[in-house]
Amino acid sequence: MVVIKIRNVNEKDIKEITNIYKHYVLKEVCTFEEEVPSEEEMNKRRLTIAEKNFPYIVATTTITNKDGANDSSENKEIVIGYAYASSFRPRAAYRFTVEDSIYIDVNFQKLGVGSILLKELISQCKEKGFKQIIAVIAAGGTNGVGGSSIKLHKKFGFDNEQTLKNVGFKFNQFLDTVSLQLAL
């Protein structure tokens, strides 16, 4: 059984966050980013999110590293997913509306990490006084992506589903986005 803990992000997490995100940039269409950002860039993004008082959290678990030579072991906390809220749009009138982002280490998918992160993210957004969360999810394409993320968000009450057709292009295919909304 994997024990999952949630905490606020810190600078020490950036290397693992960058590594998690790298997979999605290079192999998936859930992000429309096509170049892997550096750790420095990912840390700048973290700082921008913090400066604007948006929540940014990580899911962690503890693994045991065994030293065969000494027959000893050491516990190490690792980041297995992360989530944050950011500006939905830059205009001031949108200041009470945020957009969420959630990424899970591919080795820890299907364990409920996304649900744990989204539940905490919603809670922190409420505490900070935000009124709406918008999820913008890549959908369609040759593999019919987006279904699990849409299902996750609907589980937490996101609705008002809207689809924008063929607005992204990645890996030689046009992609839709599905927007879902949660009133807090």
Secondary structure, DSSP 4 states (H G I P E B T S, - for coil): ----EEEE--GGGHHHHHHHHHHHHHH-SSS---SPPPHHHHHHHHHHHHHTT--EEEEEEEEEEEETTTTEEEEEEEEEEEEEEEESSSSGGGTTEEEEEEEE-GGGTTSSHHHHHHHHHHHHHHHTT--EEEEEEEEBTTTTBTHHHHHHHHHTT-EEEEEEEEEEEETTEEEEEEEEEEE-
